[in-house]
Amino acid sequence: KLKNITPKTIINNKSLLDLKTINEETNYKNSQIYSLITICKEKLLNKDISEAKNIYNKIKQLYETTKLKNTEKTLLYYSIKELFSEIQLTTVNIER
């Protein structure tokens, strides 16, 4: 389990190991979001809209609370936006 590190910790400790841990934690959360996107799409394929929406909400929460580089944040934003559209389309198709 990765330890929680704040910018203040880095300044006080001036440790490159702390910087590395922050980078690893960011990469972990980034990959965790992509994994959840994949799971959410599988739920949509199985027409499990309710669970897909729950997972989507977890994805949004992780996205909003994870510090990412601008390019990573932008890529994730569009992946999440696309996922939202897929949820909406699947919901409409099931209601028909």
N, C-alpha and C positions, 0 to 999 in steps of 0.2 A: 504494500500500500504506500502510495506517495504521500510525503508529508506536506502540510499546508505551508506555503511560503508567501510572505507578503513582500512588497517592494522595500518596506522598512527593514525586514530581516536581511535582505540582500545588501542594503546600504550599511547596516550595522556589522554584518559578518564579512562582507566583501569576498564572498566565496564563489569561485567558478562552479563548484559542485552544485551550489544552490541554483545558479543560472541554468545548469544542465538539467536539474530536476524540474525546474519550471518548464523548460522546453519539452521534456519528456511528458509532463503532465498535459501540456497543451496538445501535443501530438496524440496522446491517449484519448483525450476528450474529443478531438477532431475525428479520430477513427471510430470512436464510440458512436458519434452522431451518424457517420456513414453506415455503420452496422445497423443502427436503428432504422435508417431510411430503407435499407434492404429488407429488413424484417417487416416494416410497414407495407412495403410493396407486395410482399408475399401474402400478408393479411388481405390486401385488396384483391389479389388474384383469387383468394378463397372466399371473397365476398364478406369478409368479417369487418364491416365498416366501423363498428363500435370500437373494436380493439385497434384498428388502424388510426382512428381519431385519438385514442388514448396515447398511442405511441407518438403520433404527430405532436401532441402537446408536450410530451417529454423531450422530443427533439427541439422544439421551440425554446423550452426552458434551458436546455443545455447550450443551445446556440446563443441565447441572450446572456448567459452567465460565463461563457468561456471567452477568454482573451485570445484573439487570433490576429495574425497579420492581416492587413487589408485584403490582399489577394485571396487568402484562405477564406476570409469572412465573406467576400463577394461570391466565390465559388459555392460555398455552402448555402448562401442566401438563395441563389438561383436553383440549387438542388432542392431546397426546402420549398421554394415557391412552386416548382414543378410538381413536387409531391402533393402539395395542397390542391393543385389543379386536378391531379389524378384522383384524389379523394372525392373532390366535387363531382367529377365526371362519373365515377363509379357509383356514387350515391344517386345521381340522376338516372343512370341506366338501370339501377336496381328498382327504383320507384316506378319505372315504366311498366 
